[in-house]
Amino acid sequence: MESMREGNCRSQVKSTGEFFSELTASSLEGFSAMEYPSSHAANAVLFTEGDPGRALFVIREGEVRLSISSSEGKRLSLRIAREGDIIGLSSTLSGTPYDMTAETLYPSRIASIERREFLSFLEHHPDAYQAVTNELGRHMSIACSQLRTLGLSSSAPEKLARLLLEWSDRGQDRKPGRRMRFSLTHEEIGDFIGTSRETVTRTLSKFKNRHLVAFQGCMMTIPSPAALADYAHAQTWR
C-alpha cells in the first residue's frame, strides 16, 4: 500500500456521505477523532480479497475501484466508491477477511480506522449502530443493483447504459445533461459489465453517434439520461 500520512495529528475532515448525515453531533465528533487521512497514489491497493478485515476506510478525496477475482485471474469490477463512501465495513465489523479488492483509480485521500478502534467507538456511541445498519443496507442494495445489471440486462447496450447512468448519479448537473469524470479504459469498463473491450468500444461509438454521450478529455457528458435509458431499453427488444 502506497500512502503518506498527513502529519502526526488527527484531522478534522468534511463529513460528506449518507452515513455521516445520520450520525448525531456527538457520534460525528467521535468518528472524526479516529480518522488519520493519508495520501495515496493512483493504483494503490488498500486491501486485497482474502486479507484479514483489519480496518475500514473512508474516502475523503478520489475514487476507489472495488472488484473480485476468480481463481483463474478473471476480474469483475463491482463499483466505484467515491468521496464520503465507507469501504470494508462488513469485514471490519465481523472480523472476517475482505471479500473484495480495493484499489485507487486516481490520487486519493483516504482515512483508515482500525477494527479495534471502530468497535470501541460503537461501544461508546451506541446511537451510531442505526447509521451502521443503514450503511450495510445500502451496500446490499448496491450489490443487488450490480446483479440486476449483469444478470437481467440482456444486451451490452443496456448493461453499459445502466452503468453510465449509475455513475452519472453523482456527476455534475449541466445544461443540458449531466457531466462526470470518466478516464477508465474500455477494457476496465468491460470488467464492470462482464463484456469485452471490443464490445465496449463498439457500443460507446454507437452512443456517441446518436449524441447520447459526449467526451471532452477525461470528462463525459450525458445530454439526456432519459434518452440514453430509452435507447438501451429499445436495444434489448430487438
C-alpha positions as CSV (number, residue, x, y, z in Angstrom):
1,M,0.0,0.0,0.0
2,E,1.4,3.3,-1.0
3,S,0.4,6.1,1.3
4,M,1.7,9.2,3.0
5,R,0.4,10.1,6.5
6,E,-0.6,13.8,6.6
7,G,1.0,15.0,9.8
8,N,1.0,13.4,13.2
9,C,-2.3,14.7,14.4
10,R,-5.8,13.5,13.7
11,S,-7.5,15.6,11.1
12,Q,-10.9,17.3,11.2
13,V,-12.5,16.3,7.9
14,K,-15.5,17.3,5.9
15,S,-18.1,14.6,6.6
16,T,-19.9,14.0,3.4
17,G,-22.0,10.9,2.6
18,E,-25.2,9.4,3.8
19,F,-23.6,7.6,6.7
20,F,-22.3,10.8,8.3
21,S,-25.5,12.7,7.8
22,E,-27.2,10.1,10.0
23,L,-24.8,10.4,13.0
24,T,-25.6,12.6,15.9
25,A,-23.2,15.5,16.6
26,S,-21.5,13.6,19.4
27,S,-21.0,10.5,17.3
28,L,-19.8,12.5,14.3
29,E,-17.2,14.2,16.6
30,G,-16.1,10.8,17.9
31,F,-15.8,9.4,14.4
32,S,-13.8,12.3,13.1
33,A,-11.4,12.0,16.0
34,M,-10.5,8.5,14.9
35,E,-9.5,9.5,11.3
36,Y,-6.0,9.7,10.0
37,P,-6.3,10.8,6.4
38,S,-3.5,9.6,4.1
39,S,-2.5,10.4,0.6
40,H,-2.4,7.5,-1.8
41,A,-1.1,7.4,-5.4
42,A,-3.2,6.1,-8.3
43,N,-3.5,2.3,-8.5
44,A,-2.6,1.9,-4.8
45,V,-4.2,-1.3,-3.2
46,L,-5.9,-0.5,0.1
47,F,-6.7,-4.2,0.7
48,T,-7.0,-7.4,-1.2
49,E,-9.7,-10.0,-1.4
50,G,-8.9,-12.6,1.4
51,D,-6.9,-10.2,3.6
52,P,-7.9,-10.0,7.3
53,G,-10.6,-7.4,7.9
54,R,-8.3,-5.2,10.0
55,A,-9.8,-1.7,9.2
56,L,-12.5,0.2,7.4
57,F,-11.7,3.1,5.0
58,V,-13.4,6.4,4.4
59,I,-12.8,8.1,1.0
60,R,-12.2,11.8,1.5
61,E,-11.0,12.6,-2.0
62,G,-10.6,10.5,-5.1
63,E,-12.2,7.2,-6.3
64,V,-11.6,3.5,-5.4
65,R,-12.5,0.6,-7.6
66,L,-13.9,-2.5,-5.8
67,S,-13.5,-5.8,-7.6
68,I,-13.5,-9.6,-7.1
69,S,-11.4,-12.2,-9.0
70,S,-11.7,-15.8,-9.9
71,S,-9.0,-18.4,-9.3
72,E,-8.1,-18.1,-13.0
73,G,-7.4,-14.4,-12.5
74,K,-10.5,-13.1,-14.3
75,R,-11.7,-9.8,-12.7
76,L,-15.2,-8.5,-12.2
77,S,-15.3,-4.8,-11.1
78,L,-18.3,-4.2,-8.7
79,R,-18.5,-0.5,-8.3
80,I,-16.6,2.7,-7.8
81,A,-16.6,4.2,-4.3
82,R,-16.3,8.0,-4.1
83,E,-16.0,10.8,-1.7
84,G,-17.9,10.1,1.6
85,D,-18.2,6.4,0.9
86,I,-17.1,3.8,3.5
87,I,-15.5,0.5,2.3
88,G,-14.5,-2.6,4.3
89,L,-17.3,-2.0,6.8
90,S,-18.8,-5.5,7.0
91,S,-15.4,-7.3,7.3
92,T,-14.3,-4.8,9.9
93,L,-17.5,-5.5,12.0
94,S,-17.3,-9.3,11.7
95,G,-13.5,-9.7,11.7
96,T,-13.8,-11.8,8.6
97,P,-11.5,-11.5,5.5
98,Y,-12.3,-8.8,2.9
99,D,-14.4,-10.2,0.2
100,M,-13.2,-7.8,-2.5
101,T,-10.1,-5.8,-3.5
102,A,-10.0,-2.0,-3.2
103,E,-7.7,0.0,-5.5
104,T,-7.4,3.7,-6.0
105,L,-8.2,4.9,-9.5
106,Y,-6.6,8.4,-9.0
107,P,-4.5,10.1,-6.4
108,S,-6.7,10.0,-3.3
109,R,-7.0,11.0,0.4
110,I,-8.4,8.1,2.4
111,A,-8.8,7.7,6.2
112,S,-8.4,4.3,7.7
113,I,-9.9,3.3,11.1
114,E,-8.6,0.1,12.8
115,R,-11.1,-2.5,13.8
116,R,-10.5,-2.3,17.5
117,E,-10.8,1.4,17.5
118,F,-14.1,1.3,15.5
119,L,-15.6,-1.3,17.8
120,S,-14.7,0.9,20.8
121,F,-16.3,3.8,19.1
122,L,-19.6,1.9,18.7
123,E,-19.4,0.8,22.3
124,H,-19.2,4.5,23.4
125,H,-21.7,5.7,20.8
126,P,-24.4,3.1,20.6
127,D,-26.7,5.6,18.7
128,A,-24.3,5.1,15.7
129,Y,-25.5,1.5,15.3
130,Q,-28.5,2.6,13.3
131,A,-26.3,4.5,10.9
132,V,-24.1,1.5,10.5
133,T,-27.1,-0.7,9.9
134,N,-28.4,1.7,7.2
135,E,-25.0,1.8,5.6
136,L,-24.8,-2.0,5.4
137,G,-28.3,-1.9,3.8
138,R,-27.1,0.5,1.2
139,H,-24.2,-1.8,0.4
140,M,-26.7,-4.7,-0.1
141,S,-28.8,-2.5,-2.4
142,I,-25.8,-1.7,-4.5
143,A,-24.9,-5.4,-4.8
144,C,-28.4,-6.2,-5.9
145,S,-28.2,-3.4,-8.5
146,Q,-25.0,-4.9,-9.8
147,L,-26.6,-8.4,-10.1
148,R,-29.6,-6.8,-11.8
149,T,-27.3,-5.2,-14.4
150,L,-25.3,-8.3,-15.0
151,G,-27.9,-11.0,-14.8
152,L,-31.1,-9.3,-16.0
153,S,-29.9,-6.9,-18.7
154,S,-29.9,-8.9,-21.9
155,S,-27.8,-6.7,-24.2
156,A,-24.5,-4.9,-24.0
157,P,-26.0,-1.5,-24.7
158,E,-28.4,-1.9,-21.8
159,K,-25.7,-3.1,-19.4
160,L,-23.4,-0.2,-20.4
161,A,-26.1,2.4,-20.3
162,R,-27.1,1.2,-16.8
163,L,-23.5,1.5,-15.7
164,L,-23.1,5.0,-17.1
165,L,-26.4,6.2,-15.7
166,E,-25.4,4.8,-12.3
167,W,-22.1,6.6,-12.4
168,S,-23.7,9.8,-13.5
169,D,-26.0,10.0,-10.5
170,R,-23.1,11.6,-8.6
171,G,-22.0,13.8,-11.5
172,Q,-22.5,17.5,-12.0
173,D,-25.8,18.7,-13.4
174,R,-25.3,20.7,-16.6
175,K,-27.5,22.4,-19.2
176,P,-28.1,20.1,-20.9
177,G,-27.5,16.8,-19.1
178,R,-25.0,15.6,-16.6
179,R,-21.2,15.7,-16.5
180,M,-18.7,13.4,-14.8
181,R,-15.1,12.3,-14.7
182,F,-14.5,9.3,-17.0
183,S,-11.0,8.1,-17.6
184,L,-11.2,4.3,-17.4
185,T,-10.0,2.3,-20.3
186,H,-12.6,0.4,-22.4
187,E,-11.1,-2.9,-21.0
188,E,-11.7,-1.6,-17.4
189,I,-15.2,-0.6,-18.3
190,G,-15.8,-4.1,-19.6
191,D,-14.8,-5.5,-16.2
192,F,-17.8,-3.9,-14.7
193,I,-20.4,-5.5,-17.1
194,G,-18.7,-8.7,-18.0
195,T,-18.0,-8.0,-21.6
196,S,-15.0,-7.4,-23.9
197,R,-13.1,-4.3,-24.7
198,E,-14.2,-4.5,-28.3
199,T,-17.9,-4.6,-27.3
200,V,-17.5,-1.6,-25.1
201,T,-15.7,0.3,-27.9
202,R,-18.4,-0.5,-30.4
203,T,-21.2,0.3,-28.0
204,L,-19.7,3.6,-26.9
205,S,-19.3,4.5,-30.6
206,K,-23.0,4.0,-31.2
207,F,-23.9,6.1,-28.1
208,K,-21.7,8.9,-29.4
209,N,-23.0,8.8,-32.9
210,R,-26.5,9.1,-31.6
211,H,-25.5,12.0,-29.3
212,L,-26.3,10.0,-26.2
213,V,-22.9,10.7,-24.7
214,A,-20.1,13.2,-25.4
215,F,-16.5,13.2,-24.4
216,Q,-14.1,16.1,-23.7
217,G,-10.7,14.9,-22.3
218,C,-11.4,12.9,-19.2
219,M,-14.9,14.2,-18.8
220,M,-18.1,12.6,-20.2
221,T,-21.5,14.3,-20.6
222,I,-24.8,12.5,-20.9
223,P,-27.0,15.2,-22.6
224,S,-30.2,13.3,-21.7
225,P,-30.1,10.4,-19.2
226,A,-33.7,9.6,-20.1
227,A,-32.8,9.3,-23.8
228,L,-29.8,7.0,-23.0
229,A,-32.1,4.8,-20.9
230,D,-34.7,4.6,-23.6
231,Y,-32.2,3.7,-26.3
232,A,-30.7,0.9,-24.2
233,H,-34.1,-0.5,-23.4
234,A,-35.1,-0.5,-27.1
235,Q,-32.0,-2.5,-28.0
236,T,-33.0,-5.2,-25.5
237,W,-36.1,-6.0,-27.5
238,R,-34.6,-6.1,-30.9
